[in-house]
Amino acid sequence: MQDRRRYLALDAMRGIAAIAVVWFHLHRVLGYDCAGPLAVDLFFVLSGFVVAAAYDRPLAEGMTVGDFARRRLIRMYPLFLAGLFVGLGVQLLLMAAGHSKLSGLETLASFVLAALWIPSPFNGSLDFTFPLDGPAWSLSFEIVANLLFAIFHRRLSDRLLMLVAGISGAVVTAAVLTQGTINFGWSWQTIDLGFARVMFSFPLGVLLYRHRHLIPASLGRIPPSLLLAGLGAVLLLPERAPVDVLFLLVGSPLLVAAGFRSATIGDEAAFHLLGDISYPVYALHGPPVFLLEGSVKLLHLERWGLPLALAYVVAIVLVAHRAAIGDARLRATLTRYLAAGRRTPSNAPALAPPAGREPATQELS
Protein backbone atom coordinates (compact mmCIF):
# COMPACT_ATOMS: atom_id res chain seq x y z
CA MET A 1 0.00 0.00 0.00
CA GLN A 2 1.09 3.55 -0.65
CA ASP A 3 1.13 4.55 3.03
CA ARG A 4 3.53 1.72 3.86
CA ARG A 5 6.32 2.62 1.52
CA ARG A 6 9.35 4.62 2.46
CA TYR A 7 9.27 8.20 1.24
CA LEU A 8 12.81 8.65 -0.04
CA ALA A 9 12.40 12.32 -0.95
CA LEU A 10 11.30 13.14 2.60
CA ASP A 11 14.15 11.07 4.00
CA ALA A 12 16.65 12.97 1.91
CA MET A 13 15.15 16.31 2.96
CA ARG A 14 15.76 15.63 6.61
CA GLY A 15 19.34 14.62 5.80
CA ILE A 16 19.95 17.95 4.05
CA ALA A 17 18.24 19.76 6.94
CA ALA A 18 20.38 17.99 9.55
CA ILE A 19 23.57 19.00 7.75
CA ALA A 20 22.29 22.59 7.57
CA VAL A 21 21.83 22.57 11.35
CA VAL A 22 25.46 21.47 11.76
CA TRP A 23 26.55 24.29 9.45
CA PHE A 24 24.57 26.78 11.51
CA HIS A 25 26.15 25.60 14.75
CA LEU A 26 29.57 26.17 13.18
CA HIS A 27 28.84 29.88 12.78
CA ARG A 28 31.57 30.95 15.21
CA VAL A 29 34.09 28.95 13.19
CA LEU A 30 32.79 30.22 9.87
CA GLY A 31 32.18 33.82 10.94
CA TYR A 32 28.59 34.06 9.65
CA ASP A 33 25.10 32.75 10.42
CA CYS A 34 22.75 30.89 8.12
CA ALA A 35 19.06 30.00 8.24
CA GLY A 36 19.76 26.52 9.64
CA PRO A 37 17.30 26.93 12.56
CA LEU A 38 14.47 26.65 10.04
CA ALA A 39 15.38 22.98 9.71
CA VAL A 40 13.81 22.35 13.11
CA ASP A 41 10.40 23.50 11.88
CA LEU A 42 10.72 21.24 8.85
CA PHE A 43 11.60 18.37 11.19
CA PHE A 44 8.47 19.02 13.23
CA VAL A 45 6.23 18.97 10.12
CA LEU A 46 7.91 15.79 8.92
CA SER A 47 7.45 14.23 12.34
CA GLY A 48 3.73 14.97 12.41
CA PHE A 49 3.38 13.54 8.91
CA VAL A 50 5.23 10.30 9.60
CA VAL A 51 3.75 9.70 13.06
CA ALA A 52 0.28 10.06 11.57
CA ALA A 53 1.28 7.76 8.69
CA ALA A 54 2.56 5.08 11.03
CA TYR A 55 0.17 5.34 13.98
CA ASP A 56 -3.10 7.07 13.06
CA ARG A 57 -4.81 3.80 12.18
CA PRO A 58 -3.21 1.59 14.89
CA LEU A 59 -4.17 4.09 17.61
CA ALA A 60 -7.71 4.29 16.25
CA GLU A 61 -7.91 0.50 16.26
CA GLY A 62 -6.77 0.04 19.85
CA MET A 63 -3.02 0.46 20.16
CA THR A 64 -2.31 1.60 23.72
CA VAL A 65 -0.32 4.68 24.66
CA GLY A 66 2.19 2.37 26.31
CA ASP A 67 2.75 0.42 23.08
CA PHE A 68 3.11 3.66 21.17
CA ALA A 69 5.57 5.08 23.70
CA ARG A 70 7.72 1.92 23.64
CA ARG A 71 8.02 2.03 19.88
CA ARG A 72 8.87 5.73 19.83
CA LEU A 73 11.45 5.32 22.60
CA ILE A 74 13.12 2.46 20.75
CA ARG A 75 13.27 4.70 17.70
CA MET A 76 14.57 7.84 19.40
CA TYR A 77 16.26 7.09 22.70
CA PRO A 78 19.46 5.16 21.84
CA LEU A 79 20.97 7.91 19.69
CA PHE A 80 19.64 10.60 22.01
CA LEU A 81 21.44 8.91 24.90
CA ALA A 82 24.58 8.51 22.79
CA GLY A 83 24.58 12.24 22.09
CA LEU A 84 24.15 12.93 25.78
CA PHE A 85 27.19 10.79 26.62
CA VAL A 86 29.18 12.69 24.00
CA GLY A 87 28.08 15.90 25.69
CA LEU A 88 29.13 14.55 29.08
CA GLY A 89 32.56 13.70 27.71
CA VAL A 90 32.99 17.21 26.28
CA GLN A 91 31.83 18.72 29.57
CA LEU A 92 34.39 16.70 31.53
CA LEU A 93 37.13 17.95 29.20
CA LEU A 94 35.96 21.53 29.73
CA MET A 95 35.97 21.02 33.50
CA ALA A 96 39.51 19.60 33.37
CA ALA A 97 40.63 22.64 31.37
CA GLY A 98 38.92 25.05 33.77
CA HIS A 99 36.44 26.34 31.19
CA SER A 100 33.21 24.82 32.49
CA LYS A 101 30.24 26.98 33.45
CA LEU A 102 28.76 24.10 35.46
CA SER A 103 30.00 22.52 38.67
CA GLY A 104 30.51 18.78 39.02
CA LEU A 105 27.21 18.36 40.88
CA GLU A 106 25.35 20.44 38.32
CA THR A 107 26.90 18.39 35.54
CA LEU A 108 25.75 15.13 37.13
CA ALA A 109 22.26 16.47 37.80
CA SER A 110 22.00 17.84 34.25
CA PHE A 111 22.98 14.46 32.83
CA VAL A 112 20.41 12.57 34.91
CA LEU A 113 17.64 15.04 34.11
CA ALA A 114 18.49 15.06 30.39
CA ALA A 115 18.49 11.25 30.34
CA LEU A 116 14.87 11.52 31.48
CA TRP A 117 14.21 14.17 28.81
CA ILE A 118 13.80 16.84 31.48
CA PRO A 119 15.35 20.30 30.95
CA SER A 120 18.14 21.21 33.35
CA PRO A 121 17.67 24.14 35.76
CA PHE A 122 21.45 24.54 36.19
CA ASN A 123 22.28 27.23 33.70
CA GLY A 124 25.24 29.03 35.23
CA SER A 125 26.08 31.49 32.48
CA LEU A 126 24.77 29.00 29.94
CA ASP A 127 21.31 29.55 28.58
CA PHE A 128 20.54 26.07 27.30
CA THR A 129 17.69 24.00 28.66
CA PHE A 130 19.95 21.02 27.89
CA PRO A 131 23.45 22.37 28.65
CA LEU A 132 25.24 19.07 27.94
CA ASP A 133 23.69 18.71 24.49
CA GLY A 134 22.06 21.89 23.22
CA PRO A 135 20.22 20.40 20.19
CA ALA A 136 18.37 18.00 22.51
CA TRP A 137 15.85 20.77 23.25
CA SER A 138 13.94 20.05 20.04
CA LEU A 139 13.98 16.30 20.66
CA SER A 140 12.36 16.89 24.05
CA PHE A 141 9.58 18.88 22.40
CA GLU A 142 9.30 16.12 19.81
CA ILE A 143 8.65 13.58 22.56
CA VAL A 144 6.01 15.86 24.11
CA ALA A 145 4.24 16.23 20.76
CA ASN A 146 4.38 12.46 20.16
CA LEU A 147 2.90 11.65 23.56
CA LEU A 148 0.17 14.28 23.26
CA PHE A 149 -0.72 12.81 19.87
CA ALA A 150 -1.13 9.34 21.37
CA ILE A 151 -2.85 10.37 24.61
CA PHE A 152 -5.45 12.61 22.96
CA HIS A 153 -5.67 10.77 19.65
CA ARG A 154 -9.38 10.02 19.87
CA ARG A 155 -10.11 13.73 20.37
CA LEU A 156 -7.72 15.04 17.71
CA SER A 157 -10.26 16.13 15.14
CA ASP A 158 -9.15 18.16 12.17
CA ARG A 159 -10.87 21.18 13.65
CA LEU A 160 -8.91 20.91 16.89
CA LEU A 161 -5.63 20.39 15.04
CA MET A 162 -6.29 23.47 12.92
CA LEU A 163 -7.15 25.50 16.01
CA VAL A 164 -3.94 24.50 17.80
CA ALA A 165 -1.85 25.08 14.69
CA GLY A 166 -3.51 28.44 14.01
CA ILE A 167 -2.95 29.83 17.50
CA SER A 168 0.59 28.50 17.72
CA GLY A 169 1.46 29.75 14.24
CA ALA A 170 0.28 33.24 15.14
CA VAL A 171 2.42 33.21 18.28
CA VAL A 172 5.53 32.04 16.42
CA THR A 173 5.01 34.51 13.58
CA ALA A 174 4.66 37.42 16.00
CA ALA A 175 7.79 36.31 17.85
CA VAL A 176 9.82 36.04 14.63
CA LEU A 177 8.78 39.48 13.45
CA THR A 178 9.52 40.94 16.88
CA GLN A 179 12.85 39.24 17.51
CA GLY A 180 14.04 39.09 13.90
CA THR A 181 14.80 35.35 14.08
CA ILE A 182 13.14 31.99 14.55
CA ASN A 183 16.13 30.68 16.49
CA PHE A 184 14.34 30.30 19.81
CA GLY A 185 13.09 27.50 22.03
CA TRP A 186 16.48 26.22 23.18
CA SER A 187 16.80 28.68 26.07
CA TRP A 188 14.87 29.09 29.29
CA GLN A 189 13.87 32.58 28.21
CA THR A 190 12.20 31.26 25.06
CA ILE A 191 11.08 27.76 26.05
CA ASP A 192 7.43 28.76 25.62
CA LEU A 193 8.11 29.82 22.04
CA GLY A 194 9.80 26.48 21.39
CA PHE A 195 6.59 24.77 22.49
CA ALA A 196 4.64 27.03 20.14
CA ARG A 197 6.94 26.01 17.25
CA VAL A 198 6.23 22.32 17.68
CA MET A 199 2.53 22.93 18.34
CA PHE A 200 2.26 24.65 14.98
CA SER A 201 4.35 22.39 12.77
CA PHE A 202 3.54 18.96 14.24
CA PRO A 203 -0.27 19.30 13.91
CA LEU A 204 0.30 20.71 10.42
CA GLY A 205 2.18 17.55 9.49
CA VAL A 206 -0.65 15.40 10.86
CA LEU A 207 -3.18 17.36 8.81
CA LEU A 208 -1.04 17.02 5.70
CA TYR A 209 -1.04 13.26 6.08
CA ARG A 210 -4.74 12.97 6.83
CA HIS A 211 -5.58 15.04 3.74
CA ARG A 212 -2.81 13.81 1.50
CA HIS A 213 -5.36 12.98 -1.18
CA LEU A 214 -5.81 16.74 -1.66
CA ILE A 215 -2.12 17.29 -2.44
CA PRO A 216 -1.90 18.03 -6.17
CA ALA A 217 -0.33 15.22 -8.13
CA SER A 218 1.44 17.87 -10.20
CA LEU A 219 3.84 18.46 -7.30
CA GLY A 220 5.27 15.04 -8.08
CA ARG A 221 6.65 16.43 -11.33
CA ILE A 222 9.21 18.47 -9.42
CA PRO A 223 12.50 16.54 -9.55
CA PRO A 224 13.47 15.41 -6.03
CA SER A 225 16.99 16.70 -6.61
CA LEU A 226 15.53 20.16 -7.24
CA LEU A 227 13.58 19.98 -3.97
CA LEU A 228 16.77 19.14 -2.09
CA ALA A 229 18.73 21.89 -3.82
CA GLY A 230 16.05 24.45 -3.02
CA LEU A 231 15.88 23.35 0.61
CA GLY A 232 19.65 23.50 0.95
CA ALA A 233 19.79 26.97 -0.60
CA VAL A 234 17.17 28.35 1.78
CA LEU A 235 18.79 26.85 4.87
CA LEU A 236 22.36 27.84 4.01
CA LEU A 237 21.64 31.43 2.99
CA PRO A 238 21.74 34.21 5.64
CA GLU A 239 18.70 34.28 7.90
CA ARG A 240 16.02 36.93 7.41
CA ALA A 241 12.82 37.28 9.46
CA PRO A 242 10.47 37.53 6.43
CA VAL A 243 12.07 34.40 4.98
CA ASP A 244 11.63 32.63 8.32
CA VAL A 245 7.91 33.40 8.37
CA LEU A 246 7.44 32.44 4.71
CA PHE A 247 9.26 29.14 5.22
CA LEU A 248 7.36 28.40 8.44
CA LEU A 249 3.90 29.03 6.99
CA VAL A 250 4.36 28.00 3.36
CA GLY A 251 7.78 26.55 2.58
CA SER A 252 7.98 23.65 5.02
CA PRO A 253 4.46 22.25 4.40
CA LEU A 254 4.91 22.72 0.64
CA LEU A 255 8.20 20.81 0.72
CA VAL A 256 6.63 17.95 2.65
CA ALA A 257 3.69 17.86 0.26
CA ALA A 258 6.00 17.81 -2.77
CA GLY A 259 8.21 15.20 -1.12
CA PHE A 260 5.19 13.01 -0.52
CA ARG A 261 4.21 13.18 -4.18
CA SER A 262 7.83 12.40 -5.13
CA ALA A 263 7.71 9.16 -3.16
CA THR A 264 7.70 6.97 -6.25
CA ILE A 265 11.34 7.71 -7.08
CA GLY A 266 13.65 4.73 -7.31
CA ASP A 267 15.86 3.18 -4.71
CA GLU A 268 18.62 5.78 -4.96
CA ALA A 269 21.49 5.09 -2.57
CA ALA A 270 22.15 8.79 -1.96
CA PHE A 271 18.58 9.36 -0.78
CA HIS A 272 18.79 6.39 1.56
CA LEU A 273 22.12 7.62 2.90
CA LEU A 274 20.81 11.11 3.62
CA GLY A 275 17.86 9.64 5.46
CA ASP A 276 19.95 7.17 7.44
CA ILE A 277 22.48 9.73 8.66
CA SER A 278 20.02 12.49 9.48
CA TYR A 279 19.12 11.53 13.03
CA PRO A 280 22.64 10.49 14.11
CA VAL A 281 24.05 13.70 12.62
CA TYR A 282 21.59 15.76 14.61
CA ALA A 283 21.90 13.76 17.81
CA LEU A 284 25.72 13.61 17.91
CA HIS A 285 27.05 16.79 16.32
CA GLY A 286 26.34 19.41 18.97
CA PRO A 287 28.82 18.97 21.85
CA PRO A 288 32.03 18.55 19.75
CA VAL A 289 31.32 21.90 18.10
CA PHE A 290 32.27 23.58 21.39
CA LEU A 291 35.65 21.88 21.31
CA LEU A 292 36.22 22.93 17.72
CA GLU A 293 35.26 26.52 18.46
CA GLY A 294 37.56 26.64 21.48
CA SER A 295 40.44 25.12 19.55
CA VAL A 296 40.06 27.60 16.69
CA LYS A 297 40.10 30.51 19.14
CA LEU A 298 42.94 29.16 21.29
CA LEU A 299 45.19 28.30 18.35
CA HIS A 300 44.24 31.37 16.29
CA LEU A 301 43.01 29.31 13.37
CA GLU A 302 40.28 31.72 12.27
CA ARG A 303 41.67 31.94 8.75
CA TRP A 304 41.13 28.19 8.41
CA GLY A 305 37.48 28.40 9.48
CA LEU A 306 35.92 27.23 6.22
CA PRO A 307 38.12 24.15 5.63
CA LEU A 308 37.82 23.20 9.31
CA ALA A 309 34.04 23.49 9.13
CA LEU A 310 33.92 21.40 5.97
CA ALA A 311 36.17 18.79 7.57
CA TYR A 312 33.89 18.67 10.61
CA VAL A 313 30.80 18.14 8.45
CA VAL A 314 32.50 15.29 6.57
CA ALA A 315 33.65 13.73 9.85
CA ILE A 316 30.24 13.90 11.51
CA VAL A 317 28.59 12.39 8.41
CA LEU A 318 31.04 9.48 8.47
CA VAL A 319 30.50 8.95 12.20
CA ALA A 320 26.73 9.20 11.70
CA HIS A 321 26.84 6.55 8.99
CA ARG A 322 28.47 4.06 11.35
CA ALA A 323 26.19 5.10 14.20
CA ALA A 324 23.12 4.55 12.00
CA ILE A 325 24.19 0.95 11.34
CA GLY A 326 24.71 0.26 15.04
CA ASP A 327 21.46 2.00 15.95
CA ALA A 328 19.48 -0.07 13.46
CA ARG A 329 20.89 -3.29 14.91
CA LEU A 330 20.19 -2.19 18.48
CA ARG A 331 16.62 -1.19 17.65
CA ALA A 332 16.00 -4.51 15.93
CA THR A 333 17.29 -6.34 19.01
CA LEU A 334 15.15 -4.28 21.38
CA THR A 335 12.09 -4.80 19.20
CA ARG A 336 12.60 -8.58 19.13
CA TYR A 337 13.19 -8.63 22.87
CA LEU A 338 10.01 -6.74 23.65
CA ALA A 339 8.00 -8.77 21.16
CA ALA A 340 9.25 -12.02 22.74
CA GLY A 341 8.28 -10.86 26.20
CA ARG A 342 4.76 -9.80 25.33
CA ARG A 343 1.71 -11.29 23.68
CA THR A 344 -0.40 -9.16 21.39
CA PRO A 345 -4.15 -9.65 21.98
CA SER A 346 -5.99 -10.95 18.95
CA ASN A 347 -8.09 -7.78 18.75
CA ALA A 348 -5.16 -5.38 19.05
CA PRO A 349 -2.88 -4.10 16.27
CA ALA A 350 0.44 -5.83 15.84
CA LEU A 351 3.51 -4.16 17.27
CA ALA A 352 5.58 -4.80 14.18
CA PRO A 353 6.26 -1.69 12.10
CA PRO A 354 4.70 -1.26 8.67
CA ALA A 355 6.15 -3.31 5.86
CA GLY A 356 9.59 -2.14 4.86
CA ARG A 357 11.30 0.66 6.71
CA GLU A 358 9.30 3.09 8.79
CA PRO A 359 8.30 5.85 6.38
CA ALA A 360 9.94 9.24 6.19
CA THR A 361 11.46 11.10 9.04
CA GLN A 362 12.54 10.29 12.54
CA GLU A 363 12.04 13.12 14.92
CA LEU A 364 15.02 15.33 14.48
CA SER A 365 14.37 18.07 15.61
C-alpha positions as CSV (number, residue, x, y, z in Angstrom):
1,M,0.0,0.0,0.0
2,Q,1.1,3.6,-0.7
3,D,1.1,4.5,3.0
4,R,3.5,1.7,3.9
5,R,6.3,2.6,1.5
6,R,9.3,4.6,2.5
7,Y,9.3,8.2,1.2
8,L,12.8,8.7,0.0
9,A,12.4,12.3,-1.0
10,L,11.3,13.1,2.6
11,D,14.2,11.1,4.0
12,A,16.7,13.0,1.9
13,M,15.1,16.3,3.0
14,R,15.8,15.6,6.6
15,G,19.3,14.6,5.8
16,I,19.9,18.0,4.1
17,A,18.2,19.8,6.9
18,A,20.4,18.0,9.5
19,I,23.6,19.0,7.7
20,A,22.3,22.6,7.6
21,V,21.8,22.6,11.4
22,V,25.5,21.5,11.8
23,W,26.5,24.3,9.4
24,F,24.6,26.8,11.5
25,H,26.2,25.6,14.8
26,L,29.6,26.2,13.2
27,H,28.8,29.9,12.8
28,R,31.6,30.9,15.2
29,V,34.1,29.0,13.2
30,L,32.8,30.2,9.9
31,G,32.2,33.8,10.9
32,Y,28.6,34.1,9.7
33,D,25.1,32.8,10.4
34,C,22.7,30.9,8.1
35,A,19.1,30.0,8.2
36,G,19.8,26.5,9.6
37,P,17.3,26.9,12.6
38,L,14.5,26.7,10.0
39,A,15.4,23.0,9.7
40,V,13.8,22.3,13.1
41,D,10.4,23.5,11.9
42,L,10.7,21.2,8.9
43,F,11.6,18.4,11.2
44,F,8.5,19.0,13.2
45,V,6.2,19.0,10.1
46,L,7.9,15.8,8.9
47,S,7.5,14.2,12.3
48,G,3.7,15.0,12.4
49,F,3.4,13.5,8.9
50,V,5.2,10.3,9.6
51,V,3.7,9.7,13.1
52,A,0.3,10.1,11.6
53,A,1.3,7.8,8.7
54,A,2.6,5.1,11.0
55,Y,0.2,5.3,14.0
56,D,-3.1,7.1,13.1
57,R,-4.8,3.8,12.2
58,P,-3.2,1.6,14.9
59,L,-4.2,4.1,17.6
60,A,-7.7,4.3,16.2
61,E,-7.9,0.5,16.3
62,G,-6.8,0.0,19.9
63,M,-3.0,0.5,20.2
64,T,-2.3,1.6,23.7
65,V,-0.3,4.7,24.7
66,G,2.2,2.4,26.3
67,D,2.8,0.4,23.1
68,F,3.1,3.7,21.2
69,A,5.6,5.1,23.7
70,R,7.7,1.9,23.6
71,R,8.0,2.0,19.9
72,R,8.9,5.7,19.8
73,L,11.4,5.3,22.6
74,I,13.1,2.5,20.8
75,R,13.3,4.7,17.7
76,M,14.6,7.8,19.4
77,Y,16.3,7.1,22.7
78,P,19.5,5.2,21.8
79,L,21.0,7.9,19.7
80,F,19.6,10.6,22.0
81,L,21.4,8.9,24.9
82,A,24.6,8.5,22.8
83,G,24.6,12.2,22.1
84,L,24.2,12.9,25.8
85,F,27.2,10.8,26.6
86,V,29.2,12.7,24.0
87,G,28.1,15.9,25.7
88,L,29.1,14.6,29.1
89,G,32.6,13.7,27.7
90,V,33.0,17.2,26.3
91,Q,31.8,18.7,29.6
92,L,34.4,16.7,31.5
93,L,37.1,17.9,29.2
94,L,36.0,21.5,29.7
95,M,36.0,21.0,33.5
96,A,39.5,19.6,33.4
97,A,40.6,22.6,31.4
98,G,38.9,25.0,33.8
99,H,36.4,26.3,31.2
100,S,33.2,24.8,32.5
101,K,30.2,27.0,33.5
102,L,28.8,24.1,35.5
103,S,30.0,22.5,38.7
104,G,30.5,18.8,39.0
105,L,27.2,18.4,40.9
106,E,25.4,20.4,38.3
107,T,26.9,18.4,35.5
108,L,25.8,15.1,37.1
109,A,22.3,16.5,37.8
110,S,22.0,17.8,34.3
111,F,23.0,14.5,32.8
112,V,20.4,12.6,34.9
113,L,17.6,15.0,34.1
114,A,18.5,15.1,30.4
115,A,18.5,11.3,30.3
116,L,14.9,11.5,31.5
117,W,14.2,14.2,28.8
118,I,13.8,16.8,31.5
119,P,15.4,20.3,30.9
120,S,18.1,21.2,33.4
121,P,17.7,24.1,35.8
122,F,21.4,24.5,36.2
123,N,22.3,27.2,33.7
124,G,25.2,29.0,35.2
125,S,26.1,31.5,32.5
126,L,24.8,29.0,29.9
127,D,21.3,29.6,28.6
128,F,20.5,26.1,27.3
129,T,17.7,24.0,28.7
130,F,20.0,21.0,27.9
131,P,23.4,22.4,28.7
132,L,25.2,19.1,27.9
133,D,23.7,18.7,24.5
134,G,22.1,21.9,23.2
135,P,20.2,20.4,20.2
136,A,18.4,18.0,22.5
137,W,15.8,20.8,23.2
138,S,13.9,20.1,20.0
139,L,14.0,16.3,20.7
140,S,12.4,16.9,24.1
141,F,9.6,18.9,22.4
142,E,9.3,16.1,19.8
143,I,8.6,13.6,22.6
144,V,6.0,15.9,24.1
145,A,4.2,16.2,20.8
146,N,4.4,12.5,20.2
147,L,2.9,11.7,23.6
148,L,0.2,14.3,23.3
149,F,-0.7,12.8,19.9
150,A,-1.1,9.3,21.4
151,I,-2.9,10.4,24.6
152,F,-5.5,12.6,23.0
153,H,-5.7,10.8,19.6
154,R,-9.4,10.0,19.9
155,R,-10.1,13.7,20.4
156,L,-7.7,15.0,17.7
157,S,-10.3,16.1,15.1
158,D,-9.1,18.2,12.2
159,R,-10.9,21.2,13.6
160,L,-8.9,20.9,16.9
161,L,-5.6,20.4,15.0
162,M,-6.3,23.5,12.9
163,L,-7.1,25.5,16.0
164,V,-3.9,24.5,17.8
165,A,-1.8,25.1,14.7
166,G,-3.5,28.4,14.0
167,I,-2.9,29.8,17.5
168,S,0.6,28.5,17.7
169,G,1.5,29.7,14.2
170,A,0.3,33.2,15.1
171,V,2.4,33.2,18.3
172,V,5.5,32.0,16.4
173,T,5.0,34.5,13.6
174,A,4.7,37.4,16.0
175,A,7.8,36.3,17.8
176,V,9.8,36.0,14.6
177,L,8.8,39.5,13.5
178,T,9.5,40.9,16.9
179,Q,12.8,39.2,17.5
180,G,14.0,39.1,13.9
181,T,14.8,35.4,14.1
182,I,13.1,32.0,14.5
183,N,16.1,30.7,16.5
184,F,14.3,30.3,19.8
185,G,13.1,27.5,22.0
186,W,16.5,26.2,23.2
187,S,16.8,28.7,26.1
188,W,14.9,29.1,29.3
189,Q,13.9,32.6,28.2
190,T,12.2,31.3,25.1
191,I,11.1,27.8,26.1
192,D,7.4,28.8,25.6
193,L,8.1,29.8,22.0
194,G,9.8,26.5,21.4
195,F,6.6,24.8,22.5
196,A,4.6,27.0,20.1
197,R,6.9,26.0,17.3
198,V,6.2,22.3,17.7
199,M,2.5,22.9,18.3
200,F,2.3,24.7,15.0
201,S,4.3,22.4,12.8
202,F,3.5,19.0,14.2
203,P,-0.3,19.3,13.9
204,L,0.3,20.7,10.4
205,G,2.2,17.6,9.5
206,V,-0.7,15.4,10.9
207,L,-3.2,17.4,8.8
208,L,-1.0,17.0,5.7
209,Y,-1.0,13.3,6.1
210,R,-4.7,13.0,6.8
211,H,-5.6,15.0,3.7
212,R,-2.8,13.8,1.5
213,H,-5.4,13.0,-1.2
214,L,-5.8,16.7,-1.7
215,I,-2.1,17.3,-2.4
216,P,-1.9,18.0,-6.2
217,A,-0.3,15.2,-8.1
218,S,1.4,17.9,-10.2
219,L,3.8,18.5,-7.3
220,G,5.3,15.0,-8.1
221,R,6.7,16.4,-11.3
222,I,9.2,18.5,-9.4
223,P,12.5,16.5,-9.5
224,P,13.5,15.4,-6.0
225,S,17.0,16.7,-6.6
226,L,15.5,20.2,-7.2
227,L,13.6,20.0,-4.0
228,L,16.8,19.1,-2.1
229,A,18.7,21.9,-3.8
230,G,16.0,24.5,-3.0
231,L,15.9,23.4,0.6
232,G,19.7,23.5,0.9
233,A,19.8,27.0,-0.6
234,V,17.2,28.4,1.8
235,L,18.8,26.9,4.9
236,L,22.4,27.8,4.0
237,L,21.6,31.4,3.0
238,P,21.7,34.2,5.6
239,E,18.7,34.3,7.9
240,R,16.0,36.9,7.4
241,A,12.8,37.3,9.5
242,P,10.5,37.5,6.4
243,V,12.1,34.4,5.0
244,D,11.6,32.6,8.3
245,V,7.9,33.4,8.4
246,L,7.4,32.4,4.7
247,F,9.3,29.1,5.2
248,L,7.4,28.4,8.4
249,L,3.9,29.0,7.0
250,V,4.4,28.0,3.4
251,G,7.8,26.6,2.6
252,S,8.0,23.7,5.0
253,P,4.5,22.3,4.4
254,L,4.9,22.7,0.6
255,L,8.2,20.8,0.7
256,V,6.6,17.9,2.7
257,A,3.7,17.9,0.3
258,A,6.0,17.8,-2.8
259,G,8.2,15.2,-1.1
260,F,5.2,13.0,-0.5
261,R,4.2,13.2,-4.2
262,S,7.8,12.4,-5.1
263,A,7.7,9.2,-3.2
264,T,7.7,7.0,-6.3
265,I,11.3,7.7,-7.1
266,G,13.7,4.7,-7.3
267,D,15.9,3.2,-4.7
268,E,18.6,5.8,-5.0
269,A,21.5,5.1,-2.6
270,A,22.2,8.8,-2.0
271,F,18.6,9.4,-0.8
272,H,18.8,6.4,1.6
273,L,22.1,7.6,2.9
274,L,20.8,11.1,3.6
275,G,17.9,9.6,5.5
276,D,20.0,7.2,7.4
277,I,22.5,9.7,8.7
278,S,20.0,12.5,9.5
279,Y,19.1,11.5,13.0
280,P,22.6,10.5,14.1
281,V,24.0,13.7,12.6
282,Y,21.6,15.8,14.6
283,A,21.9,13.8,17.8
284,L,25.7,13.6,17.9
285,H,27.1,16.8,16.3
286,G,26.3,19.4,19.0
287,P,28.8,19.0,21.8
288,P,32.0,18.6,19.8
289,V,31.3,21.9,18.1
290,F,32.3,23.6,21.4
291,L,35.6,21.9,21.3
292,L,36.2,22.9,17.7
293,E,35.3,26.5,18.5
294,G,37.6,26.6,21.5
295,S,40.4,25.1,19.5
296,V,40.1,27.6,16.7
297,K,40.1,30.5,19.1
298,L,42.9,29.2,21.3
299,L,45.2,28.3,18.4
300,H,44.2,31.4,16.3
301,L,43.0,29.3,13.4
302,E,40.3,31.7,12.3
303,R,41.7,31.9,8.7
304,W,41.1,28.2,8.4
305,G,37.5,28.4,9.5
306,L,35.9,27.2,6.2
307,P,38.1,24.2,5.6
308,L,37.8,23.2,9.3
309,A,34.0,23.5,9.1
310,L,33.9,21.4,6.0
311,A,36.2,18.8,7.6
312,Y,33.9,18.7,10.6
313,V,30.8,18.1,8.5
314,V,32.5,15.3,6.6
315,A,33.6,13.7,9.9
316,I,30.2,13.9,11.5
317,V,28.6,12.4,8.4
318,L,31.0,9.5,8.5
319,V,30.5,9.0,12.2
320,A,26.7,9.2,11.7
321,H,26.8,6.5,9.0
322,R,28.5,4.1,11.3
323,A,26.2,5.1,14.2
324,A,23.1,4.5,12.0
325,I,24.2,1.0,11.3
326,G,24.7,0.3,15.0
327,D,21.5,2.0,16.0
328,A,19.5,-0.1,13.5
329,R,20.9,-3.3,14.9
330,L,20.2,-2.2,18.5
331,R,16.6,-1.2,17.7
332,A,16.0,-4.5,15.9
333,T,17.3,-6.3,19.0
334,L,15.2,-4.3,21.4
335,T,12.1,-4.8,19.2
336,R,12.6,-8.6,19.1
337,Y,13.2,-8.6,22.9
338,L,10.0,-6.7,23.7
339,A,8.0,-8.8,21.2
340,A,9.3,-12.0,22.7
341,G,8.3,-10.9,26.2
342,R,4.8,-9.8,25.3
343,R,1.7,-11.3,23.7
344,T,-0.4,-9.2,21.4
345,P,-4.2,-9.7,22.0
346,S,-6.0,-11.0,18.9
347,N,-8.1,-7.8,18.8
348,A,-5.2,-5.4,19.0
349,P,-2.9,-4.1,16.3
350,A,0.4,-5.8,15.8
351,L,3.5,-4.2,17.3
352,A,5.6,-4.8,14.2
353,P,6.3,-1.7,12.1
354,P,4.7,-1.3,8.7
355,A,6.1,-3.3,5.9
356,G,9.6,-2.1,4.9
357,R,11.3,0.7,6.7
358,E,9.3,3.1,8.8
359,P,8.3,5.9,6.4
360,A,9.9,9.2,6.2
361,T,11.5,11.1,9.0
362,Q,12.5,10.3,12.5
363,E,12.0,13.1,14.9
364,L,15.0,15.3,14.5
365,S,14.4,18.1,15.6
